[in-house]
Amino acid sequence: MIEKIEFSDINKFLASLGLICIGIAFFLPWFFNNDVSILLLEKDQLDKLTVTANSIIIDQQNALKIINKVIPWVSGVLILVGILLLFYSINRWKKRQAVLDKIQDEDLKYKEIQNLSAKEKRELIENEIDEAEVHSGTLNLKSEIEKQIEVDNYIQIENSIFSKLSDAYKSNYIASQNVKIGSDYYDIILKSKNLNVYRDRIIEIKFFNKHLSLEQLEDATRQLIISSKNYESSFKRRAISILIVIYDQNEYDESLKLFRKQIFQYSKEAGKVIRINFFSKANIEKVKSIQFLNAQNEVKTYQK
């Protein structure tokens, strides 16, 4: 018995139709030649019949004669149409499968977490420092030694924060540091052991050796939003995005409040509200773990 044709998928429908055409092509000759007893009647037997019966049988014999001449052509056409439909549907399937394979490959890239080497991490930070200097117009003003010292400070700060968070929340989260998923880089990922109670945390750390820049903060926010959305889409897990900003220069409280308000609005318009927390480098060791994750005097609607 032929299964119900799946019309929701045009490729399956065309392939099914092709198989049906080929099946009918072989069925027709058998159907019309299955019982040929009417063709084996002798003339004496026909003469014994009534005129009406005789006429009907002769008409049937003539019809079978015509059908047997036509059937090979009909079957041939049906076989050709069936083969063409099969090849067409297979070709469409092949193209579609190539697209699906590409999507799956990309999906696997996102789901494959790669740990960054120490060299890769230093290169990322060096590039970040160079970009910051471009914004401030101080590129190439530092010596290589000064730049490496700044990189070391940056790494030390990130390691210190990661150590505090991983130790404080090891019962509720699986902590990962310096990982790459697809084309996105993550400073810290706290993967919840129970999503019904805690959402994952995606944490980006930015260290400003000079005064804070709204442009650089917005750029960091944009990157965090993109990587967070990719993470949520790839792993089907909800996550809270947190931007931790460490500053080395003195910053006025009012300036920090203004930056926080502007970044909140910027992220809201970008489609994913993030938490942004500011800490002075001088006081970083005194900061408690919970302060890194909780919002600092922010709008309560997204503190969940």
TORKOL-4160 file (C-alpha; in steps of 0.2 Angstrom, whole numbers, padded with zeros to 4 digits, m for minus):
304
<pt num="1" X="0000" Y="0000" Z="0000"/>
<pt num="2" X="0006" Y="0017" Z="m0005"/>
<pt num="3" X="0009" Y="0028" Z="0011"/>
<pt num="4" X="0001" Y="0045" Z="0012"/>
<pt num="5" X="0010" Y="0058" Z="0002"/>
<pt num="6" X="0018" Y="0071" Z="0013"/>
<pt num="7" X="0013" Y="0087" Z="0004"/>
<pt num="8" X="0022" Y="0098" Z="0018"/>
<pt num="9" X="0038" Y="0094" Z="0009"/>
<pt num="10" X="0038" Y="0097" Z="m0010"/>
<pt num="11" X="0054" Y="0086" Z="m0012"/>
<pt num="12" X="0045" Y="0071" Z="m0004"/>
<pt num="13" X="0030" Y="0074" Z="m0014"/>
<pt num="14" X="0039" Y="0074" Z="m0030"/>
<pt num="15" X="0049" Y="0059" Z="m0026"/>
<pt num="16" X="0032" Y="0050" Z="m0021"/>
<pt num="17" X="0024" Y="0056" Z="m0037"/>
<pt num="18" X="0038" Y="0049" Z="m0047"/>
<pt num="19" X="0037" Y="0032" Z="m0039"/>
<pt num="20" X="0019" Y="0032" Z="m0041"/>
<pt num="21" X="0021" Y="0035" Z="m0060"/>
<pt num="22" X="0034" Y="0021" Z="m0062"/>
<pt num="23" X="0022" Y="0009" Z="m0052"/>
<pt num="24" X="0007" Y="0013" Z="m0063"/>
<pt num="25" X="0018" Y="0011" Z="m0078"/>
<pt num="26" X="0021" Y="m0007" Z="m0073"/>
<pt num="27" X="0003" Y="m0010" Z="m0066"/>
<pt num="28" X="m0006" Y="m0005" Z="m0082"/>
<pt num="29" X="0000" Y="m0019" Z="m0093"/>
<pt num="30" X="m0004" Y="m0032" Z="m0079"/>
<pt num="31" X="m0021" Y="m0025" Z="m0076"/>
<pt num="32" X="m0027" Y="m0025" Z="m0094"/>
<pt num="33" X="m0019" Y="m0042" Z="m0098"/>
<pt num="34" X="m0023" Y="m0051" Z="m0082"/>
<pt num="35" X="m0038" Y="m0059" Z="m0089"/>
<pt num="36" X="m0037" Y="m0063" Z="m0108"/>
<pt num="37" X="m0051" Y="m0076" Z="m0108"/>
<pt num="38" X="m0062" Y="m0065" Z="m0119"/>
<pt num="39" X="m0048" Y="m0066" Z="m0132"/>
<pt num="40" X="m0048" Y="m0085" Z="m0132"/>
<pt num="41" X="m0066" Y="m0087" Z="m0138"/>
<pt num="42" X="m0068" Y="m0097" Z="m0154"/>
<pt num="43" X="m0079" Y="m0092" Z="m0168"/>
<pt num="44" X="m0091" Y="m0106" Z="m0165"/>
<pt num="45" X="m0094" Y="m0100" Z="m0147"/>
<pt num="46" X="m0097" Y="m0083" Z="m0153"/>
<pt num="47" X="m0110" Y="m0089" Z="m0166"/>
<pt num="48" X="m0120" Y="m0097" Z="m0152"/>
<pt num="49" X="m0122" Y="m0081" Z="m0142"/>
<pt num="50" X="m0136" Y="m0068" Z="m0145"/>
<pt num="51" X="m0132" Y="m0054" Z="m0157"/>
<pt num="52" X="m0131" Y="m0041" Z="m0143"/>
<pt num="53" X="m0119" Y="m0052" Z="m0133"/>
<pt num="54" X="m0108" Y="m0056" Z="m0149"/>
<pt num="55" X="m0107" Y="m0037" Z="m0152"/>
<pt num="56" X="m0102" Y="m0033" Z="m0134"/>
<pt num="57" X="m0088" Y="m0046" Z="m0134"/>
<pt num="58" X="m0082" Y="m0040" Z="m0151"/>
<pt num="59" X="m0082" Y="m0022" Z="m0145"/>
<pt num="60" X="m0072" Y="m0028" Z="m0130"/>
<pt num="61" X="m0059" Y="m0037" Z="m0140"/>
<pt num="62" X="m0057" Y="m0022" Z="m0151"/>
<pt num="63" X="m0055" Y="m0011" Z="m0136"/>
<pt num="64" X="m0042" Y="m0022" Z="m0129"/>
<pt num="65" X="m0033" Y="m0022" Z="m0145"/>
<pt num="66" X="m0032" Y="m0003" Z="m0145"/>
<pt num="67" X="m0027" Y="m0003" Z="m0127"/>
<pt num="68" X="m0013" Y="m0015" Z="m0130"/>
<pt num="69" X="m0006" Y="m0004" Z="m0143"/>
<pt num="70" X="m0007" Y="0011" Z="m0133"/>
<pt num="71" X="m0001" Y="0004" Z="m0116"/>
<pt num="72" X="0017" Y="0003" Z="m0121"/>
<pt num="73" X="0017" Y="0021" Z="m0125"/>
<pt num="74" X="0008" Y="0026" Z="m0110"/>
<pt num="75" X="0019" Y="0015" Z="m0098"/>
<pt num="76" X="0035" Y="0022" Z="m0107"/>
<pt num="77" X="0029" Y="0040" Z="m0104"/>
<pt num="78" X="0025" Y="0037" Z="m0086"/>
<pt num="79" X="0042" Y="0028" Z="m0083"/>
<pt num="80" X="0050" Y="0043" Z="m0091"/>
<pt num="81" X="0040" Y="0056" Z="m0081"/>
<pt num="82" X="0043" Y="0046" Z="m0065"/>
<pt num="83" X="0062" Y="0045" Z="m0068"/>
<pt num="84" X="0063" Y="0064" Z="m0071"/>
<pt num="85" X="0053" Y="0068" Z="m0056"/>
<pt num="86" X="0064" Y="0057" Z="m0045"/>
<pt num="87" X="0080" Y="0065" Z="m0052"/>
<pt num="88" X="0072" Y="0082" Z="m0050"/>
<pt num="89" X="0067" Y="0079" Z="m0032"/>
<pt num="90" X="0084" Y="0071" Z="m0028"/>
<pt num="91" X="0093" Y="0086" Z="m0035"/>
<pt num="92" X="0082" Y="0098" Z="m0025"/>
<pt num="93" X="0086" Y="0087" Z="m0010"/>
<pt num="94" X="0104" Y="0087" Z="m0013"/>
<pt num="95" X="0105" Y="0106" Z="m0014"/>
<pt num="96" X="0094" Y="0107" Z="0002"/>
<pt num="97" X="0104" Y="0095" Z="0011"/>
<pt num="98" X="0120" Y="0105" Z="0007"/>
<pt num="99" X="0112" Y="0120" Z="0015"/>
<pt num="100" X="0107" Y="0110" Z="0030"/>
<pt num="101" X="0124" Y="0103" Z="0032"/>
<pt num="102" X="0131" Y="0120" Z="0031"/>
<pt num="103" X="0119" Y="0126" Z="0045"/>
<pt num="104" X="0123" Y="0111" Z="0055"/>
<pt num="105" X="0142" Y="0113" Z="0053"/>
<pt num="106" X="0140" Y="0131" Z="0059"/>
<pt num="107" X="0129" Y="0125" Z="0073"/>
<pt num="108" X="0143" Y="0113" Z="0078"/>
<pt num="109" X="0156" Y="0127" Z="0078"/>
<pt num="110" X="0145" Y="0137" Z="0090"/>
<pt num="111" X="0143" Y="0122" Z="0101"/>
<pt num="112" X="0161" Y="0117" Z="0101"/>
<pt num="113" X="0169" Y="0126" Z="0116"/>
<pt num="114" X="0187" Y="0129" Z="0113"/>
<pt num="115" X="0199" Y="0135" Z="0127"/>
<pt num="116" X="0210" Y="0149" Z="0122"/>
<pt num="117" X="0229" Y="0147" Z="0124"/>
<pt num="118" X="0239" Y="0159" Z="0134"/>
<pt num="119" X="0246" Y="0166" Z="0118"/>
<pt num="120" X="0229" Y="0168" Z="0110"/>
<pt num="121" X="0222" Y="0177" Z="0125"/>
<pt num="122" X="0237" Y="0189" Z="0126"/>
<pt num="123" X="0235" Y="0193" Z="0107"/>
<pt num="124" X="0216" Y="0197" Z="0110"/>
<pt num="125" X="0221" Y="0209" Z="0124"/>
<pt num="126" X="0235" Y="0217" Z="0114"/>
<pt num="127" X="0222" Y="0220" Z="0100"/>
<pt num="128" X="0210" Y="0227" Z="0112"/>
<pt num="129" X="0223" Y="0239" Z="0119"/>
<pt num="130" X="0228" Y="0245" Z="0102"/>
<pt num="131" X="0210" Y="0249" Z="0098"/>
<pt num="132" X="0208" Y="0259" Z="0114"/>
<pt num="133" X="0223" Y="0269" Z="0109"/>
<pt num="134" X="0217" Y="0272" Z="0092"/>
<pt num="135" X="0201" Y="0279" Z="0100"/>
<pt num="136" X="0211" Y="0290" Z="0112"/>
<pt num="137" X="0224" Y="0295" Z="0099"/>
<pt num="138" X="0239" Y="0288" Z="0109"/>
<pt num="139" X="0243" Y="0273" Z="0097"/>
<pt num="140" X="0262" Y="0269" Z="0097"/>
<pt num="141" X="0266" Y="0281" Z="0111"/>
<pt num="142" X="0269" Y="0266" Z="0123"/>
<pt num="143" X="0285" Y="0256" Z="0123"/>
<pt num="144" X="0283" Y="0237" Z="0121"/>
<pt num="145" X="0287" Y="0234" Z="0139"/>
<pt num="146" X="0274" Y="0246" Z="0145"/>
<pt num="147" X="0261" Y="0237" Z="0133"/>
<pt num="148" X="0266" Y="0220" Z="0140"/>
<pt num="149" X="0264" Y="0227" Z="0158"/>
<pt num="150" X="0247" Y="0233" Z="0154"/>
<pt num="151" X="0242" Y="0216" Z="0146"/>
<pt num="152" X="0249" Y="0207" Z="0162"/>
<pt num="153" X="0238" Y="0219" Z="0173"/>
<pt num="154" X="0223" Y="0215" Z="0162"/>
<pt num="155" X="0225" Y="0196" Z="0163"/>
<pt num="156" X="0228" Y="0197" Z="0182"/>
<pt num="157" X="0212" Y="0207" Z="0184"/>
<pt num="158" X="0202" Y="0194" Z="0174"/>
<pt num="159" X="0210" Y="0179" Z="0183"/>
<pt num="160" X="0206" Y="0187" Z="0200"/>
<pt num="161" X="0188" Y="0190" Z="0196"/>
<pt num="162" X="0186" Y="0172" Z="0188"/>
<pt num="163" X="0194" Y="0165" Z="0204"/>
<pt num="164" X="0182" Y="0174" Z="0215"/>
<pt num="165" X="0167" Y="0169" Z="0205"/>
<pt num="166" X="0171" Y="0151" Z="0202"/>
<pt num="167" X="0175" Y="0148" Z="0220"/>
<pt num="168" X="0160" Y="0157" Z="0227"/>
<pt num="169" X="0147" Y="0149" Z="0215"/>
<pt num="170" X="0154" Y="0132" Z="0211"/>
<pt num="171" X="0139" Y="0124" Z="0219"/>
<pt num="172" X="0127" Y="0132" Z="0207"/>
<pt num="173" X="0137" Y="0135" Z="0191"/>
<pt num="174" X="0151" Y="0127" Z="0180"/>
<pt num="175" X="0163" Y="0141" Z="0177"/>
<pt num="176" X="0173" Y="0143" Z="0161"/>
<pt num="177" X="0186" Y="0156" Z="0157"/>
<pt num="178" X="0194" Y="0162" Z="0140"/>
<pt num="179" X="0184" Y="0152" Z="0128"/>
<pt num="180" X="0179" Y="0153" Z="0110"/>
<pt num="181" X="0162" Y="0147" Z="0103"/>
<pt num="182" X="0161" Y="0149" Z="0084"/>
<pt num="183" X="0168" Y="0166" Z="0081"/>
<pt num="184" X="0163" Y="0173" Z="0098"/>
<pt num="185" X="0175" Y="0176" Z="0112"/>
<pt num="186" X="0170" Y="0174" Z="0130"/>
<pt num="187" X="0179" Y="0180" Z="0146"/>
<pt num="188" X="0169" Y="0170" Z="0158"/>
<pt num="189" X="0154" Y="0159" Z="0156"/>
<pt num="190" X="0144" Y="0153" Z="0172"/>
<pt num="191" X="0134" Y="0138" Z="0166"/>
<pt num="192" X="0119" Y="0135" Z="0178"/>
<pt num="193" X="0118" Y="0118" Z="0185"/>
<pt num="194" X="0099" Y="0121" Z="0187"/>
<pt num="195" X="0091" Y="0133" Z="0174"/>
<pt num="196" X="0075" Y="0132" Z="0184"/>
<pt num="197" X="0083" Y="0142" Z="0198"/>
<pt num="198" X="0098" Y="0151" Z="0190"/>
<pt num="199" X="0101" Y="0157" Z="0172"/>
<pt num="200" X="0118" Y="0156" Z="0164"/>
<pt num="201" X="0129" Y="0171" Z="0166"/>
<pt num="202" X="0139" Y="0178" Z="0151"/>
<pt num="203" X="0153" Y="0190" Z="0158"/>
<pt num="204" X="0164" Y="0202" Z="0148"/>
<pt num="205" X="0178" Y="0211" Z="0158"/>
<pt num="206" X="0185" Y="0228" Z="0151"/>
<pt num="207" X="0200" Y="0236" Z="0159"/>
<pt num="208" X="0202" Y="0255" Z="0156"/>
<pt num="209" X="0220" Y="0261" Z="0159"/>
<pt num="210" X="0214" Y="0278" Z="0155"/>
<pt num="211" X="0198" Y="0287" Z="0158"/>
<pt num="212" X="0182" Y="0279" Z="0153"/>
<pt num="213" X="0175" Y="0281" Z="0135"/>
<pt num="214" X="0157" Y="0280" Z="0131"/>
<pt num="215" X="0161" Y="0275" Z="0113"/>
<pt num="216" X="0172" Y="0260" Z="0119"/>
<pt num="217" X="0159" Y="0256" Z="0132"/>
<pt num="218" X="0145" Y="0255" Z="0118"/>
<pt num="219" X="0157" Y="0245" Z="0107"/>
<pt num="220" X="0160" Y="0232" Z="0122"/>
<pt num="221" X="0141" Y="0232" Z="0125"/>
<pt num="222" X="0137" Y="0228" Z="0107"/>
<pt num="223" X="0150" Y="0214" Z="0106"/>
<pt num="224" X="0143" Y="0207" Z="0122"/>
<pt num="225" X="0125" Y="0207" Z="0116"/>
<pt num="226" X="0130" Y="0198" Z="0100"/>
<pt num="227" X="0140" Y="0185" Z="0108"/>
<pt num="228" X="0126" Y="0182" Z="0121"/>
<pt num="229" X="0112" Y="0181" Z="0108"/>
<pt num="230" X="0123" Y="0168" Z="0099"/>
<pt num="231" X="0126" Y="0158" Z="0115"/>
<pt num="232" X="0107" Y="0158" Z="0119"/>
<pt num="233" X="0102" Y="0153" Z="0101"/>
<pt num="234" X="0115" Y="0140" Z="0100"/>
<pt num="235" X="0113" Y="0131" Z="0116"/>
<pt num="236" X="0094" Y="0136" Z="0119"/>
<pt num="237" X="0099" Y="0142" Z="0136"/>
<pt num="238" X="0094" Y="0159" Z="0144"/>
<pt num="239" X="0108" Y="0170" Z="0150"/>
<pt num="240" X="0111" Y="0186" Z="0159"/>
<pt num="241" X="0124" Y="0197" Z="0151"/>
<pt num="242" X="0136" Y="0206" Z="0163"/>
<pt num="243" X="0149" Y="0219" Z="0158"/>
<pt num="244" X="0162" Y="0222" Z="0172"/>
<pt num="245" X="0172" Y="0238" Z="0169"/>
<pt num="246" X="0188" Y="0241" Z="0179"/>
<pt num="247" X="0195" Y="0258" Z="0178"/>
<pt num="248" X="0212" Y="0264" Z="0184"/>
<pt num="249" X="0210" Y="0283" Z="0184"/>
<pt num="250" X="0199" Y="0292" Z="0196"/>
<pt num="251" X="0181" Y="0293" Z="0190"/>
<pt num="252" X="0167" Y="0304" Z="0197"/>
<pt num="253" X="0151" Y="0295" Z="0204"/>
<pt num="254" X="0140" Y="0306" Z="0193"/>
<pt num="255" X="0150" Y="0301" Z="0178"/>
<pt num="256" X="0148" Y="0282" Z="0182"/>
<pt num="257" X="0129" Y="0285" Z="0184"/>
<pt num="258" X="0128" Y="0293" Z="0168"/>
<pt num="259" X="0138" Y="0280" Z="0159"/>
<pt num="260" X="0127" Y="0266" Z="0167"/>
<pt num="261" X="0111" Y="0275" Z="0161"/>
<pt num="262" X="0117" Y="0277" Z="0144"/>
<pt num="263" X="0123" Y="0259" Z="0142"/>
<pt num="264" X="0107" Y="0253" Z="0149"/>
<pt num="265" X="0097" Y="0263" Z="0136"/>
<pt num="266" X="0109" Y="0258" Z="0122"/>
<pt num="267" X="0108" Y="0239" Z="0126"/>
<pt num="268" X="0089" Y="0241" Z="0128"/>
<pt num="269" X="0087" Y="0248" Z="0111"/>
<pt num="270" X="0099" Y="0234" Z="0104"/>
<pt num="271" X="0087" Y="0221" Z="0110"/>
<pt num="272" X="0095" Y="0214" Z="0125"/>
<pt num="273" X="0097" Y="0223" Z="0142"/>
<pt num="274" X="0114" Y="0220" Z="0150"/>
<pt num="275" X="0120" Y="0223" Z="0168"/>
<pt num="276" X="0135" Y="0235" Z="0169"/>
<pt num="277" X="0146" Y="0236" Z="0185"/>
<pt num="278" X="0160" Y="0248" Z="0188"/>
<pt num="279" X="0175" Y="0245" Z="0200"/>
<pt num="280" X="0191" Y="0254" Z="0203"/>
<pt num="281" X="0206" Y="0244" Z="0200"/>
<pt num="282" X="0213" Y="0250" Z="0217"/>
<pt num="283" X="0198" Y="0242" Z="0226"/>
<pt num="284" X="0196" Y="0226" Z="0215"/>
<pt num="285" X="0202" Y="0214" Z="0229"/>
<pt num="286" X="0190" Y="0221" Z="0241"/>
<pt num="287" X="0175" Y="0218" Z="0230"/>
<pt num="288" X="0164" Y="0203" Z="0235"/>
<pt num="289" X="0159" Y="0190" Z="0222"/>
<pt num="290" X="0140" Y="0194" Z="0223"/>
<pt num="291" X="0144" Y="0212" Z="0218"/>
<pt num="292" X="0151" Y="0207" Z="0201"/>
<pt num="293" X="0135" Y="0198" Z="0197"/>
<pt num="294" X="0122" Y="0210" Z="0204"/>
<pt num="295" X="0117" Y="0226" Z="0196"/>
<pt num="296" X="0123" Y="0242" Z="0203"/>
<pt num="297" X="0108" Y="0253" Z="0206"/>
<pt num="298" X="0100" Y="0249" Z="0190"/>
<pt num="299" X="0082" Y="0248" Z="0183"/>
<pt num="300" X="0074" Y="0234" Z="0193"/>
<pt num="301" X="0064" Y="0227" Z="0178"/>
<pt num="302" X="0078" Y="0216" Z="0172"/>
<pt num="303" X="0086" Y="0211" Z="0189"/>
<pt num="304" X="0080" Y="0193" Z="0188"/>
